[in-house]
Amino acid sequence: MKWLIRLMLVFLYFGLYACENNDVEIIDDDENENIEILVNIQGKVKFPGIYRINQEKYLYEIIEMAGGLLNTADTKNINLVQLIDKSCTINILGMETSEENSLININYASFEQLLLLPGIGNSFANKIIEYRQTVGFFKTIEDIKLIPGIKDNVFNQIKDKITV
């Protein structure tokens, strides 16, 4: 019996020794900074389009990449220090006052622009943006009711204020 205990101790010792000497890959957090983020910036910028960034950037930096804002850009509802840390679409609206241009395009609206809609809070704004990123653009304004929680009562509040 003692020999069996000694044999188990020998195996345990060599097993622990082998574990201590295994090569372990250490992942450096700096490698995560090289994740590619695609940002589609549209609207009142000089060079609208899709821009690739390798790390999170502030909105003002992405606007600079797009050549800056046009003179007709409406800057009162833009958070220039918003941190962009995932792929998204940003639509810089203009200062036009026509009825059509005052509508919020739910396919391109920023988080802040969505919050301007009655009945749309942080949760719904996030769900709308997430829907666009995973499913794609809304085909009709009624498609916004596909967002969990947005029913007829919320839709009726916003239907005259949105477009696709």
C-alpha positions as CSV (number, residue, x, y, z in Angstrom):
1,M,0.0,0.0,0.0
2,K,2.8,2.4,0.8
3,W,4.4,1.8,-2.6
4,L,1.1,2.8,-4.2
5,I,1.0,6.0,-2.3
6,R,4.7,6.7,-3.2
7,L,3.9,6.0,-6.8
8,M,0.9,8.4,-6.8
9,L,3.1,11.1,-5.2
10,V,5.7,10.6,-7.9
11,F,3.1,10.9,-10.7
12,L,1.6,14.0,-8.9
13,Y,5.0,15.6,-8.7
14,F,5.8,15.0,-12.3
15,G,2.3,16.1,-13.3
16,L,2.7,19.4,-11.5
17,Y,6.2,19.8,-12.9
18,A,4.9,19.3,-16.4
19,C,2.2,21.8,-15.9
20,E,4.6,24.4,-14.7
21,N,6.8,24.0,-17.7
22,N,4.1,24.1,-20.4
23,D,4.4,26.9,-22.8
24,V,1.5,29.3,-22.2
25,E,0.4,31.8,-24.8
26,I,-0.1,35.2,-23.1
27,I,-2.4,37.5,-25.1
28,D,-1.4,41.1,-24.9
29,D,-4.3,43.6,-24.6
30,D,-2.4,45.8,-27.0
31,E,-3.3,43.4,-29.8
32,N,-7.0,44.2,-29.2
33,E,-6.4,47.8,-30.3
34,N,-5.8,46.6,-33.9
35,I,-9.5,45.6,-34.3
36,E,-10.9,47.2,-37.5
37,I,-13.9,49.4,-37.1
38,L,-15.9,50.6,-40.1
39,V,-17.7,53.9,-39.9
40,N,-20.1,55.1,-42.6
41,I,-20.3,58.9,-42.3
42,Q,-23.0,60.5,-44.4
43,G,-24.7,63.9,-44.8
44,K,-23.2,67.3,-44.5
45,V,-19.4,66.3,-44.6
46,K,-17.1,67.1,-47.5
47,F,-16.3,63.5,-48.3
48,P,-19.1,61.1,-47.2
49,G,-18.2,57.4,-47.2
50,I,-16.9,54.5,-45.3
51,Y,-13.8,54.9,-43.2
52,R,-11.7,52.3,-41.6
53,I,-10.2,53.0,-38.2
54,N,-8.0,50.6,-36.2
55,Q,-9.0,51.9,-32.8
56,E,-11.8,53.9,-31.2
57,K,-11.9,57.5,-32.1
58,Y,-14.0,60.5,-31.2
59,L,-16.6,61.7,-33.6
60,Y,-14.7,65.0,-34.3
61,E,-11.7,62.9,-35.5
62,I,-13.9,60.9,-37.9
63,I,-15.5,64.2,-39.2
64,E,-11.9,65.4,-39.9
65,M,-11.1,62.2,-41.8
66,A,-14.2,63.0,-43.9
67,G,-12.9,66.4,-44.8
68,G,-14.8,68.4,-42.1
69,L,-18.3,69.7,-41.9
70,L,-20.0,71.6,-44.7
71,N,-21.3,75.1,-43.9
72,T,-24.8,73.8,-44.0
73,A,-24.2,71.2,-41.3
74,D,-26.5,71.4,-38.3
75,T,-24.1,71.2,-35.3
76,K,-26.5,71.9,-32.4
77,N,-27.3,68.2,-31.9
78,I,-23.9,66.7,-32.6
79,N,-21.8,65.4,-29.7
80,L,-18.3,65.9,-31.2
81,V,-16.7,64.1,-28.3
82,Q,-18.8,60.9,-28.6
83,L,-16.5,57.9,-28.6
84,I,-16.9,55.7,-31.7
85,D,-15.8,52.2,-30.6
86,K,-17.8,50.0,-32.9
87,S,-18.9,50.0,-36.5
88,C,-21.8,52.3,-37.2
89,T,-23.4,54.8,-39.6
90,I,-23.3,58.5,-38.7
91,N,-25.6,61.0,-40.6
92,I,-24.7,64.7,-40.2
93,L,-28.0,66.6,-40.8
94,G,-28.2,70.0,-42.5
95,M,-29.9,73.2,-41.3
96,E,-32.6,73.0,-44.0
97,T,-36.0,73.8,-42.7
98,S,-38.2,72.1,-45.2
99,E,-40.6,69.5,-43.8
100,E,-38.9,66.5,-45.5
101,N,-35.5,67.5,-44.1
102,S,-36.8,67.9,-40.6
103,L,-37.8,64.2,-40.6
104,I,-35.4,61.9,-38.9
105,N,-34.2,59.1,-41.1
106,I,-34.2,56.0,-38.9
107,N,-31.8,54.3,-41.3
108,Y,-29.0,56.9,-40.6
109,A,-29.9,58.7,-37.5
110,S,-27.4,58.9,-34.7
111,F,-28.2,57.9,-31.1
112,E,-28.7,61.5,-30.2
113,Q,-31.0,62.1,-33.1
114,L,-33.1,59.1,-32.2
115,L,-33.5,60.5,-28.7
116,L,-35.2,63.6,-30.1
117,L,-38.2,61.4,-31.1
118,P,-41.0,61.3,-28.6
119,G,-41.2,57.9,-26.8
120,I,-37.7,56.9,-27.8
121,G,-35.3,56.7,-24.9
122,N,-31.8,55.3,-24.5
123,S,-33.0,51.7,-24.7
124,F,-35.1,52.0,-27.9
125,A,-32.4,54.2,-29.5
126,N,-29.8,51.4,-28.8
127,K,-32.2,48.7,-30.1
128,I,-32.8,50.7,-33.4
129,I,-29.1,51.1,-34.0
130,E,-28.4,47.4,-33.1
131,Y,-31.2,46.4,-35.5
132,R,-29.7,48.4,-38.4
133,Q,-26.3,46.8,-37.7
134,T,-27.5,43.2,-37.5
135,V,-30.6,43.1,-39.8
136,G,-30.0,46.0,-42.1
137,F,-32.0,49.1,-43.1
138,F,-35.7,49.6,-42.5
139,K,-37.7,49.4,-45.7
140,T,-40.7,51.3,-44.5
141,I,-41.3,53.4,-41.4
142,E,-43.7,50.7,-40.2
143,D,-40.7,48.3,-39.9
144,I,-39.6,50.2,-36.8
145,K,-42.4,48.1,-35.0
146,L,-40.1,45.1,-35.5
147,I,-38.0,46.5,-32.7
148,P,-39.0,44.7,-29.5
149,G,-41.1,47.0,-27.4
150,I,-42.0,49.5,-30.1
151,K,-45.8,49.0,-30.6
152,D,-48.6,51.1,-32.1
153,N,-48.6,53.6,-29.3
154,V,-44.9,54.6,-29.8
155,F,-45.2,54.3,-33.5
156,N,-48.2,56.7,-33.6
157,Q,-46.1,59.3,-31.7
158,I,-43.2,59.2,-34.1
159,K,-44.7,58.2,-37.5
160,D,-45.0,61.9,-38.7
161,K,-41.4,62.6,-37.6
162,I,-39.5,59.8,-39.2
163,T,-38.6,58.6,-42.7
164,V,-36.5,55.9,-44.4
